[in-house]
Amino acid sequence: MAFKSIIDEIENNLNKILDALSISDIKFSVEPAKPGFGDVSSNISFLLSKQLKKSPKDIAEMLSEKYQHYSNTLVLKTEAHPSGYLNFFANWEKLNQLILSESNLDEFGDVDIGKNTTIVVEHTSVNPNKALHIGHIRNIIIGDTISRILTKANYKVNVLNYIDDSGLQVADIIVGFTHLGFDQEPPDGKKFDHYCGDDVYVKTTEKYESDSSLEDVRKNVLKELEDGNSETAKLADKITRRVLTNQLKTCWNLSVFYDCLNFESQIIRSGLWSKIFEKIKEMNLIEFENEGKNAGCWIIRGTEKEEDKIIVRSNGTATYIAKDIPYAAWKLGLIDDPFHYQKYEKEQPHSRVLWQTTLDSNNESAKNFTGEKVITVIDSRQTRLQKIITSLMGKFKSISDAYVHLSYESVTLSAETAKILRLETGGKQAQMSGRKGLYVNADSVYDLLKKKTIEETKKRNPEMDPSEIEKIAHNVSVGTLRYEMIKQDLDKIIVFDLTKSLSLEGDTAPYIQYTHARASRILEKSKRTPLIDINFSLIKEKSELDLIKIIGLFDIYVRDAVNNLSPKVIARYCHDLAVAFNSFYEHVKVLELGDETLENSRLCIVNSFKITLEKALDLLGIVAPDRM
């Protein structure tokens, strides 16, 4: 509970005062205060002003006086602010003891919002025809971070990755391999997913412009992909699974893991669509169009100015959305599961078992990867399509927010970073396009970050063992990539700058990680085990109290991140925590004070900071190193 304990105490006493005044249904807030408003403040006076026909200031003074008559453990005094806010000042000796003690518990920061209910988070879902580029990484890191935060909030999270192994982009690389003579083996030293994306896919799409006959070849390939027994489908399965293996290797390197891989080809062949089609007709969720340009089609009516969306064409073929609808219903457990499950052929790191769907009945593993709620991470360009699916699933489930589209904007590269990576962008930011070959794969960005980190670490620590340097460089590079992808609001375009992201100053992962290493060095230098049994009355300095307060706010930030599905909230918390510690570090000495009792008190604060930052960074999938 930590800092929330004082908030709960205040809320409880204010409700008692309202009961005594025979006032009900007032939804007031009690929040950590801004500077100048005590430690905690409430807006209750503003909400009572109309009812009591008094100014907020007068009401705050009345409530402040009444509050003194109620039992308080963590509140030292109350005060009416001239603006009308009711402010509370903490009994810091008691609150320090509570926060520092609780911060040492394994469950520190946990919030029970999920009540152990099951939720599906689907992310990544990159076509298996190319390597993951820096734009895909934002999707992957958002999805993984949301999964971690939801787990902290006591949800049972099923993490899914949808593999679109039967779409147009897969057809393009199959055309390249079968009709344009591309070798199925990449050049020496090149990953297969890089080869497929950089060479086969880009050069095949270029050929369409000069050879129109290839369009018919592509159409035939698409048809053959739907027949699981065709030679084309077998080749596509072989190629796409090989690309997928390379993509997963990239994800695992970034500490991203999954529970189940779901293949589009199997969804198509499973018969799910025919079942869901009859169901949505019965529920009148779609209509048959008798006239106009969509005559003979099954459609979903557009809302407001949006056009009607065709679900089934007049020739009886289903559109793209017809693959997404049954899959969405399957994720919510609304239709019978047609799949069997088998373990993925490659072992996922950290012993987390990775399953994959199969239609082979010889695999009888009974699994359930559905959820009572679904969050699907897809970029903003698919908002219209996701809005339709969200609406349909809400009607199916009779719960409006059962299916959530978590949207985000794209990633561009700064002009300087594009230059470093040798992209021809005319000195401008680089907007990525896999079809045009204008993209930077995630592996290359990671490798460059790692190279720069190794160089910097060697400069700072020439005596350090190479294996230790390698480990630090990996953790900093992964931390940098992950942090840059989530520190912004999801509706903001990210301009990724390689040099700025590695800075040890400002809002960066290395700054936060370096702060953790600084705390670790202090504890190591002390040569003693930090104790929680300390003299809390000695903790009086402002920088000490500010740091302890932010430590105590951990679960409040977690709750905020969960309720708003916002990984940025935890990123901001990590940065605020690091800033508070560095202020503490600058203003007070911890060691060599000549007063062991005071030293122990400050070591206790340092240790609590270190533990809390490790937990918070873990929610972001970032390692907190002890040395940098």
SEDOKOL-922472 format. One record per residue (C-alpha): residue in one letter; x, y, z. Coordinates in nm, 2 decimals. Layout:
BEGIN
  r       x       y       z
  A       X       Y       Z
...
***
This chain:
BEGIN
  r       x       y       z
  M    0.00    0.00    0.00
  A    0.28    0.24    0.09
  F    0.18    0.60    0.01
  K   -0.17    0.49   -0.07
  S   -0.21    0.41    0.30
  I   -0.23    0.78    0.39
  I   -0.47    0.84    0.10
  D   -0.70    0.56    0.22
  E   -0.68    0.70    0.58
  I   -0.78    1.05    0.45
  E   -1.06    0.91    0.23
  N   -1.20    0.71    0.52
  N   -1.21    1.01    0.76
  L   -1.36    1.24    0.49
  N   -1.64    1.00    0.43
  K   -1.71    0.98    0.80
  I   -1.73    1.36    0.80
  L   -1.97    1.35    0.51
  D   -2.18    1.09    0.68
  A   -2.20    1.31    0.99
  L   -2.32    1.60    0.77
  S   -2.58    1.37    0.60
  I   -2.41    1.42    0.27
  S   -2.38    1.14    0.02
  D   -2.29    1.07   -0.35
  I   -1.99    1.31   -0.35
  K   -1.71    1.16   -0.57
  F   -1.42    1.36   -0.44
  S   -1.05    1.29   -0.51
  V   -0.76    1.25   -0.27
  E   -0.42    1.26   -0.45
  P   -0.05    1.32   -0.39
  A   -0.02    1.69   -0.37
  K    0.16    1.93   -0.60
  P    0.43    2.15   -0.45
  G    0.28    2.41   -0.21
  F   -0.03    2.19   -0.13
  G    0.11    1.98    0.15
  D    0.17    1.61    0.10
  V   -0.18    1.51    0.00
  S   -0.47    1.73   -0.12
  S   -0.84    1.69   -0.19
  N   -1.09    1.87   -0.41
  I   -1.38    1.79   -0.18
  S   -1.45    2.15   -0.09
  F   -1.52    2.25   -0.46
  L   -1.77    1.97   -0.49
  L   -1.96    2.07   -0.17
  S   -1.97    2.44   -0.26
  K   -2.30    2.45   -0.44
  Q   -2.47    2.21   -0.20
  L   -2.36    2.40    0.12
  K   -2.38    2.75   -0.05
  K   -2.04    2.85    0.08
  S   -1.70    2.92   -0.09
  P   -1.46    2.63   -0.13
  K   -1.22    2.82    0.11
  D   -1.48    2.84    0.39
  I   -1.57    2.47    0.34
  A   -1.20    2.37    0.35
  E   -1.16    2.55    0.68
  M   -1.47    2.38    0.82
  L   -1.35    2.04    0.71
  S   -1.00    2.10    0.84
  E   -1.14    2.18    1.18
  K   -1.37    1.87    1.18
  Y   -1.09    1.65    1.06
  Q   -0.89    1.70    1.38
  H   -1.15    1.51    1.58
  Y   -1.10    1.19    1.39
  S   -0.83    0.92    1.45
  N   -0.52    0.97    1.25
  T   -0.21    0.76    1.22
  L   -0.03    0.90    0.92
  V   -0.17    1.26    0.90
  L    0.01    1.51    1.12
  K   -0.21    1.81    1.04
  T   -0.46    1.95    0.79
  E   -0.48    2.30    0.63
  A   -0.73    2.49    0.42
  H   -0.55    2.64    0.12
  P   -0.66    2.99    0.01
  S   -0.76    2.83   -0.33
  G   -1.01    2.60   -0.16
  Y   -0.81    2.28   -0.16
  L   -0.80    2.08    0.16
  N   -0.43    1.99    0.23
  F   -0.28    1.72    0.45
  F    0.07    1.70    0.59
  A    0.21    1.35    0.67
  N    0.35    1.22    0.99
  W    0.68    1.14    0.81
  E    0.84    0.94    1.08
  K    0.55    0.69    1.06
  L    0.51    0.71    0.69
  N    0.88    0.67    0.63
  Q    0.87    0.35    0.83
  L    0.57    0.22    0.64
  I    0.71    0.29    0.29
  L    1.07    0.17    0.36
  S    0.94   -0.15    0.52
  E    0.69   -0.23    0.25
  S    0.94   -0.15   -0.03
  N    1.15   -0.46    0.08
  L    0.85   -0.69    0.02
  D    0.84   -0.90   -0.30
  E    0.48   -0.79   -0.37
  F    0.57   -0.42   -0.34
  G    0.38   -0.23   -0.61
  D    0.13   -0.50   -0.67
  V   -0.23   -0.39   -0.73
  D   -0.53   -0.63   -0.74
  I   -0.72   -0.48   -1.03
  G   -0.74   -0.80   -1.24
  K   -0.87   -1.03   -0.96
  N   -0.69   -1.31   -1.14
  T   -0.92   -1.29   -1.44
  T   -0.78   -1.38   -1.78
  I   -0.69   -1.12   -2.04
  V   -0.54   -1.17   -2.39
  V   -0.27   -0.93   -2.52
  E   -0.19   -0.97   -2.89
  H    0.10   -0.79   -3.03
  T    0.38   -0.81   -3.29
  S    0.18   -0.98   -3.57
  V    0.44   -0.89   -3.84
  N    0.41   -1.05   -4.19
  P    0.66   -1.33   -4.20
  N    0.83   -1.21   -4.52
  K    1.09   -0.98   -4.37
  A    1.30   -0.88   -4.07
  L    1.15   -0.67   -3.80
  H    1.22   -0.30   -3.85
  I    1.24   -0.02   -3.60
  G    0.87    0.06   -3.66
  H    0.76   -0.29   -3.57
  I    0.96   -0.26   -3.25
  R    0.72    0.00   -3.11
  N    0.43   -0.24   -3.14
  I    0.63   -0.53   -2.98
  I    0.76   -0.32   -2.69
  I    0.42   -0.16   -2.62
  G    0.25   -0.51   -2.62
  D    0.52   -0.67   -2.40
  T    0.52   -0.38   -2.15
  I    0.14   -0.38   -2.12
  S    0.15   -0.76   -2.06
  R    0.40   -0.71   -1.77
  I    0.20   -0.43   -1.61
  L   -0.12   -0.63   -1.63
  T    0.05   -0.92   -1.47
  K    0.16   -0.69   -1.18
  A   -0.21   -0.60   -1.15
  N   -0.31   -0.96   -1.09
  Y   -0.44   -1.05   -1.44
  K   -0.36   -1.39   -1.59
  V   -0.22   -1.27   -1.92
  N   -0.21   -1.48   -2.24
  V    0.03   -1.32   -2.49
  L   -0.04   -1.41   -2.86
  N    0.14   -1.34   -3.18
  Y   -0.07   -1.36   -3.50
  I    0.12   -1.49   -3.79
  D   -0.02   -1.37   -4.13
  D    0.13   -1.65   -4.33
  S   -0.12   -1.64   -4.62
  G   -0.15   -1.27   -4.72
  L   -0.03   -1.07   -5.01
  Q    0.32   -1.00   -4.88
  V    0.39   -1.37   -4.83
  A    0.26   -1.43   -5.18
  D    0.51   -1.17   -5.31
  I    0.81   -1.36   -5.17
  I    0.68   -1.69   -5.30
  V    0.65   -1.53   -5.65
  G    1.01   -1.42   -5.61
  F    1.13   -1.77   -5.51
  T    0.92   -1.97   -5.77
  H    0.91   -1.73   -6.07
  L    1.20   -1.49   -6.04
  G    1.48   -1.73   -5.96
  F    1.58   -1.62   -5.61
  D    1.78   -1.88   -5.43
  Q    1.62   -2.01   -5.11
  E    1.95   -1.98   -4.93
  P    2.07   -1.63   -4.83
  P    2.42   -1.50   -4.90
  D    2.68   -1.60   -4.64
  G    2.65   -1.40   -4.32
  K    2.30   -1.27   -4.39
  K    2.00   -1.37   -4.18
  F    1.72   -1.53   -4.38
  D    1.46   -1.27   -4.27
  H    1.69   -0.99   -4.38
  Y    1.74   -1.16   -4.71
  C    1.37   -1.21   -4.77
  G    1.29   -0.85   -4.69
  D    1.59   -0.67   -4.84
  D    1.63   -0.87   -5.15
  V    1.34   -1.10   -5.24
  Y    1.04   -0.89   -5.13
  V    1.17   -0.55   -5.25
  K    1.29   -0.67   -5.59
  T    0.98   -0.87   -5.65
  T    0.75   -0.58   -5.59
  E    0.97   -0.37   -5.82
  K    0.92   -0.63   -6.10
  Y    0.54   -0.59   -6.09
  E    0.58   -0.24   -6.23
  S    0.77   -0.36   -6.53
  D    0.60   -0.70   -6.59
  S    0.22   -0.69   -6.56
  S    0.19   -1.06   -6.62
  L    0.33   -1.12   -6.26
  E    0.00   -0.98   -6.12
  D   -0.18   -1.30   -6.25
  V    0.10   -1.51   -6.11
  R    0.05   -1.35   -5.77
  K   -0.33   -1.41   -5.78
  N   -0.27   -1.78   -5.85
  V   -0.02   -1.80   -5.57
  L   -0.28   -1.64   -5.33
  K   -0.54   -1.90   -5.43
  E   -0.30   -2.19   -5.39
  L   -0.20   -2.06   -5.04
  E   -0.56   -2.12   -4.92
  D   -0.53   -2.49   -5.02
  G   -0.31   -2.63   -4.74
  N   -0.22   -2.94   -4.95
  S   -0.08   -2.75   -5.25
  E    0.29   -2.74   -5.32
  T    0.28   -2.36   -5.31
  A    0.12   -2.37   -4.96
  K    0.39   -2.62   -4.84
  L    0.67   -2.40   -4.97
  A    0.51   -2.09   -4.81
  D    0.49   -2.28   -4.48
  K    0.86   -2.37   -4.50
  I    0.97   -2.01   -4.60
  T    0.75   -1.83   -4.35
  R    0.84   -2.05   -4.06
  R    1.20   -1.99   -4.13
  V    1.15   -1.61   -4.14
  L    0.94   -1.64   -3.82
  T    1.23   -1.82   -3.64
  N    1.45   -1.53   -3.72
  Q    1.19   -1.27   -3.61
  L    1.14   -1.45   -3.28
  K    1.52   -1.45   -3.23
  T    1.51   -1.07   -3.26
  C    1.22   -1.05   -3.01
  W    1.38   -1.28   -2.76
  N    1.69   -1.07   -2.77
  L    1.48   -0.77   -2.67
  S    1.33   -0.98   -2.37
  V    1.00   -1.02   -2.55
  F    0.82   -1.36   -2.50
  Y    0.49   -1.52   -2.60
  D    0.25   -1.79   -2.49
  C    0.11   -1.89   -2.83
  L    0.16   -1.84   -3.20
  N   -0.16   -1.83   -3.41
  F   -0.14   -1.89   -3.79
  E   -0.37   -1.72   -4.03
  S   -0.36   -2.01   -4.27
  Q   -0.50   -2.24   -4.00
  I   -0.77   -1.99   -3.92
  I   -0.88   -1.98   -4.28
  R   -0.88   -2.37   -4.31
  S   -1.04   -2.42   -3.97
  G   -1.39   -2.34   -4.07
  L   -1.42   -2.07   -3.81
  W   -1.55   -1.82   -4.06
  S   -1.85   -2.02   -4.17
  K   -1.96   -2.06   -3.80
  I   -1.92   -1.70   -3.71
  F   -2.09   -1.59   -4.04
  E   -2.41   -1.77   -3.96
  K   -2.40   -1.63   -3.60
  I   -2.36   -1.26   -3.70
  K   -2.64   -1.31   -3.96
  E   -2.87   -1.45   -3.69
  M   -2.79   -1.15   -3.46
  N   -2.86   -0.91   -3.75
  L   -2.51   -0.76   -3.71
  I   -2.46   -0.76   -4.09
  E   -2.70   -0.69   -4.38
  F   -2.75   -0.82   -4.73
  E   -2.74   -0.54   -4.98
  N   -3.00   -0.57   -5.26
  E   -2.91   -0.26   -5.46
  G   -2.65    0.00   -5.54
  K   -2.27   -0.05   -5.58
  N   -2.27   -0.32   -5.31
  A   -2.56   -0.52   -5.45
  G   -2.53   -0.89   -5.36
  C   -2.28   -0.82   -5.08
  W   -2.30   -0.88   -4.71
  I   -2.21   -0.55   -4.54
  I   -2.17   -0.38   -4.20
  R   -2.34   -0.04   -4.21
  G   -2.10    0.25   -4.17
  T   -2.17    0.49   -3.88
  E   -2.20    0.87   -3.94
  K   -2.00    0.96   -4.25
  E   -1.82    0.62   -4.28
  E   -1.88    0.40   -4.58
  D   -2.05    0.06   -4.55
  K   -1.79   -0.22   -4.51
  I   -1.82   -0.52   -4.73
  I   -1.78   -0.85   -4.54
  V   -1.87   -1.10   -4.82
  R   -1.85   -1.00   -5.18
  S   -2.12   -1.07   -5.44
  N   -1.92   -1.36   -5.57
  G   -1.93   -1.52   -5.22
  T   -1.56   -1.46   -5.13
  A   -1.49   -1.31   -4.79
  T   -1.29   -0.99   -4.75
  Y   -0.99   -0.94   -4.53
  I   -1.20   -0.84   -4.23
  A   -1.37   -1.18   -4.25
  K   -1.05   -1.34   -4.13
  D   -1.02   -1.10   -3.83
  I   -1.38   -1.14   -3.71
  P   -1.37   -1.52   -3.63
  Y   -1.02   -1.48   -3.48
  A   -1.14   -1.20   -3.25
  A   -1.44   -1.41   -3.14
  W   -1.20   -1.71   -3.08
  K   -0.98   -1.49   -2.86
  L   -1.28   -1.40   -2.65
  G   -1.38   -1.76   -2.62
  L   -1.71   -1.70   -2.80
  I   -1.69   -1.99   -3.04
  D   -1.56   -2.35   -3.00
  D   -1.18   -2.38   -3.04
  P   -1.10   -2.57   -3.36
  F   -0.73   -2.59   -3.29
  H   -0.49   -2.84   -3.14
  Y   -0.17   -2.73   -2.98
  Q    0.20   -2.83   -2.99
  K    0.51   -2.68   -2.85
  Y    0.71   -2.45   -3.08
  E    1.01   -2.62   -3.23
  K    1.26   -2.37   -3.08
  E    1.29   -2.33   -2.71
  Q    1.20   -1.99   -2.58
  P    1.45   -1.83   -2.33
  H    1.38   -1.83   -1.95
  S    1.19   -2.16   -1.97
  R    0.87   -1.99   -2.08
  V    0.69   -2.25   -2.29
  L    0.58   -2.13   -2.64
  W    0.28   -2.31   -2.80
  Q    0.16   -2.29   -3.15
  T   -0.18   -2.37   -3.31
  T   -0.21   -2.67   -3.54
  L   -0.50   -2.84   -3.72
  D   -0.33   -3.18   -3.69
  S   -0.55   -3.39   -3.46
  N   -0.25   -3.60   -3.36
  N   -0.16   -3.32   -3.13
  E   -0.41   -3.35   -2.85
  S   -0.27   -3.09   -2.61
  A   -0.57   -2.92   -2.45
  K   -0.49   -2.55   -2.40
  N   -0.69   -2.23   -2.35
  F   -0.54   -1.91   -2.47
  T   -0.87   -1.71   -2.48
  G   -0.96   -1.43   -2.23
  E   -1.25   -1.25   -2.07
  K   -1.11   -0.94   -2.23
  V   -0.88   -0.88   -2.53
  I   -0.62   -0.61   -2.60
  T   -0.48   -0.60   -2.95
  V   -0.19   -0.37   -3.02
  I   -0.22   -0.24   -3.38
  D   -0.10    0.08   -3.54
  S   -0.34    0.37   -3.60
  R   -0.37    0.31   -3.97
  Q   -0.61    0.02   -3.90
  T   -0.83    0.21   -3.66
  R   -1.14    0.19   -3.89
  L   -1.11   -0.19   -3.92
  Q   -1.05   -0.23   -3.55
  K   -1.34   -0.01   -3.47
  I   -1.57   -0.24   -3.66
  I   -1.43   -0.55   -3.49
  T   -1.45   -0.39   -3.15
  S   -1.81   -0.30   -3.20
  L   -1.90   -0.65   -3.32
  M   -1.73   -0.82   -3.03
  G   -1.89   -0.58   -2.78
  K   -2.23   -0.68   -2.92
  F   -2.14   -1.05   -2.91
  K   -2.01   -1.03   -2.55
  S   -2.26   -0.77   -2.44
  I   -1.97   -0.58   -2.28
  S   -1.86   -0.27   -2.47
  D   -1.50   -0.28   -2.37
  A   -1.44   -0.66   -2.40
  Y   -1.23   -0.60   -2.71
  V   -0.98   -0.31   -2.70
  H   -0.78   -0.18   -2.99
  L   -0.46   -0.02   -2.84
  S   -0.35    0.22   -3.11
  Y   -0.02    0.38   -3.16
  E    0.16    0.61   -3.41
  S    0.46    0.53   -3.63
  V    0.83    0.56   -3.57
  T    1.06    0.77   -3.79
  L    1.43    0.81   -3.78
  S    1.60    1.14   -3.72
  A    1.79    1.29   -4.01
  E    2.12    1.23   -3.82
  T    2.03    0.87   -3.74
  A    1.93    0.80   -4.11
  K    2.27    0.94   -4.21
  I    2.45    0.71   -3.96
  L    2.26    0.41   -4.10
  R    2.33    0.52   -4.46
  L    1.98    0.58   -4.57
  E    1.92    0.82   -4.85
  T    1.66    1.06   -4.72
  G    1.78    1.39   -4.85
  G    1.87    1.51   -4.50
  K    1.51    1.46   -4.37
  Q    1.35    1.23   -4.12
  A    1.30    0.88   -4.26
  Q    0.95    0.74   -4.28
  M    0.98    0.36   -4.32
  S    0.83    0.15   -4.61
  G    0.91   -0.22   -4.63
  R    0.78   -0.23   -4.99
  K    1.02    0.04   -5.10
  G    1.31   -0.11   -4.90
  L    1.33    0.21   -4.70
  Y    1.35    0.07   -4.35
  V    1.61   -0.01   -4.08
  N    1.59   -0.36   -3.93
  A    1.58   -0.38   -3.56
  D    1.89   -0.60   -3.55
  S    2.10   -0.33   -3.71
  V    1.98   -0.07   -3.47
  Y    2.06   -0.30   -3.17
  D    2.40   -0.39   -3.31
  L    2.49   -0.02   -3.36
  L    2.37    0.07   -3.01
  K    2.57   -0.22   -2.86
  K    2.88   -0.12   -3.05
  K    2.86    0.24   -2.92
  T    2.79    0.12   -2.57
  I    3.09   -0.12   -2.57
  E    3.32    0.17   -2.69
  E    3.19    0.40   -2.41
  T    3.21    0.13   -2.14
  K    3.57    0.05   -2.23
  K    3.66    0.42   -2.20
  R    3.51    0.44   -1.86
  N    3.62    0.10   -1.73
  P    3.94    0.00   -1.91
  E    4.01   -0.27   -1.65
  M    3.67   -0.44   -1.69
  D    3.64   -0.80   -1.81
  P    3.53   -0.82   -2.18
  S    3.24   -1.06   -2.09
  E    3.11   -0.80   -1.83
  I    3.14   -0.53   -2.09
  E    2.94   -0.74   -2.33
  K    2.67   -0.80   -2.07
  I    2.64   -0.43   -1.98
  A    2.63   -0.33   -2.35
  H    2.35   -0.58   -2.42
  N    2.14   -0.46   -2.12
  V    2.19   -0.09   -2.21
  S    2.12   -0.14   -2.58
  V    1.80   -0.34   -2.51
  G    1.70   -0.08   -2.24
  T    1.76    0.20   -2.48
  L    1.55    0.06   -2.76
  R    1.26   -0.04   -2.52
  Y    1.26    0.29   -2.33
  E    1.26    0.50   -2.65
  M    0.95    0.31   -2.78
  I    0.74    0.37   -2.47
  K    0.84    0.70   -2.31
  Q    0.61    0.90   -2.55
  D    0.23    0.90   -2.55
  L    0.10    0.63   -2.79
  D   -0.07    0.89   -3.01
  K    0.26    1.07   -3.08
  I    0.50    0.99   -3.36
  I    0.84    0.89   -3.24
  V    1.15    1.04   -3.39
  F    1.42    0.79   -3.29
  D    1.77    0.95   -3.25
  L    2.05    0.70   -3.19
  T    2.29    0.94   -3.03
  K    2.04    1.12   -2.79
  S    1.89    0.79   -2.68
  L    2.23    0.67   -2.54
  S    2.29    0.99   -2.34
  L    2.36    0.95   -1.97
  E    2.17    1.27   -1.91
  G    1.80    1.35   -1.96
  D    1.51    1.12   -2.02
  T    1.69    0.81   -2.14
  A    1.73    0.45   -2.03
  P    2.11    0.49   -1.97
  Y    2.05    0.78   -1.74
  I    1.81    0.57   -1.53
  Q    2.03    0.26   -1.54
  Y    2.33    0.46   -1.45
  T    2.15    0.59   -1.14
  H    2.07    0.23   -1.03
  A    2.44    0.15   -1.08
  R    2.53    0.45   -0.86
  A    2.31    0.32   -0.58
  S    2.46   -0.02   -0.61
  R    2.81    0.12   -0.58
  I    2.71    0.30   -0.26
  L    2.58   -0.02   -0.10
  E    2.88   -0.21   -0.22
  K    3.12    0.05   -0.08
  S    2.94    0.04    0.26
  K    3.03   -0.33    0.31
  R    2.73   -0.38    0.52
  T    2.38   -0.52    0.48
  P    2.11   -0.24    0.48
  L    1.88   -0.28    0.78
  I    1.51   -0.18    0.81
  D    1.54   -0.15    1.18
  I    1.67    0.21    1.18
  N    1.60    0.53    1.36
  F    1.33    0.69    1.14
  S    1.33    1.02    1.33
  L    1.68    1.09    1.17
  I    1.52    1.11    0.82
  K    1.45    1.48    0.79
  E    1.62    1.63    0.49
  K    1.39    1.74    0.20
  S    1.58    1.53   -0.06
  E    1.54    1.23    0.17
  L    1.16    1.28    0.21
  D    1.11    1.36   -0.16
  L    1.28    1.03   -0.25
  I    1.09    0.82    0.00
  K    0.76    0.98   -0.12
  I    0.83    0.88   -0.48
  I    0.93    0.53   -0.37
  G    0.59    0.51   -0.19
  L    0.40    0.61   -0.50
  F    0.49    0.30   -0.70
  D    0.16    0.12   -0.67
  I   -0.03    0.44   -0.75
  Y    0.16    0.47   -1.08
  V    0.10    0.10   -1.15
  R   -0.27    0.15   -1.10
  D   -0.27    0.45   -1.33
  A   -0.07    0.26   -1.60
  V   -0.32   -0.03   -1.59
  N   -0.64    0.18   -1.59
  N   -0.51    0.39   -1.88
  L   -0.32    0.11   -2.06
  S   -0.03    0.35   -2.07
  P    0.33    0.22   -2.05
  K    0.45    0.58   -2.05
  V    0.33    0.61   -1.69
  I    0.58    0.36   -1.57
  A    0.86    0.51   -1.79
  R    0.79    0.85   -1.63
  Y    0.79    0.69   -1.28
  C    1.13    0.54   -1.34
  H    1.27    0.87   -1.46
  D    1.12    1.07   -1.17
  L    1.26    0.81   -0.93
  A    1.61    0.84   -1.08
  V    1.59    1.23   -1.07
  A    1.48    1.21   -0.70
  F    1.77    0.98   -0.62
  N    2.03    1.20   -0.79
  S    1.90    1.50   -0.60
  F    1.93    1.30   -0.28
  Y    2.29    1.19   -0.38
  E    2.39    1.56   -0.44
  H    2.24    1.70   -0.12
  V    2.33    1.44    0.15
  K    2.62    1.22    0.22
  V    2.55    0.85    0.29
  L    2.89    0.72    0.41
  E    3.18    0.85    0.61
  L    2.95    1.06    0.83
  G    3.11    0.95    1.16
  D    2.76    0.85    1.27
  E    2.68    0.49    1.20
  T    2.31    0.53    1.30
  L    2.25    0.80    1.05
  E    2.45    0.61    0.79
  N    2.23    0.31    0.84
  S    1.92    0.52    0.79
  R    2.04    0.66    0.46
  L    2.16    0.32    0.35
  C    1.81    0.19    0.41
  I    1.68    0.47    0.18
  V    1.94    0.38   -0.09
  N    1.85    0.01   -0.07
  S    1.47    0.08   -0.10
  F    1.54    0.30   -0.40
  K    1.74    0.03   -0.56
  I    1.48   -0.24   -0.50
  T    1.20   -0.02   -0.63
  L    1.37    0.09   -0.94
  E    1.46   -0.27   -1.03
  K    1.09   -0.36   -1.00
  A    0.98   -0.06   -1.20
  L    1.23   -0.12   -1.47
  D    1.14   -0.49   -1.49
  L    0.78   -0.37   -1.58
  L    0.95   -0.20   -1.88
  G    1.15   -0.51   -1.96
  I    1.47   -0.33   -1.88
  V    1.76   -0.47   -1.67
  A    1.89   -0.26   -1.38
  P    2.27   -0.31   -1.40
  D    2.49   -0.29   -1.09
  R    2.78   -0.15   -1.30
  M    2.80    0.07   -1.61
***
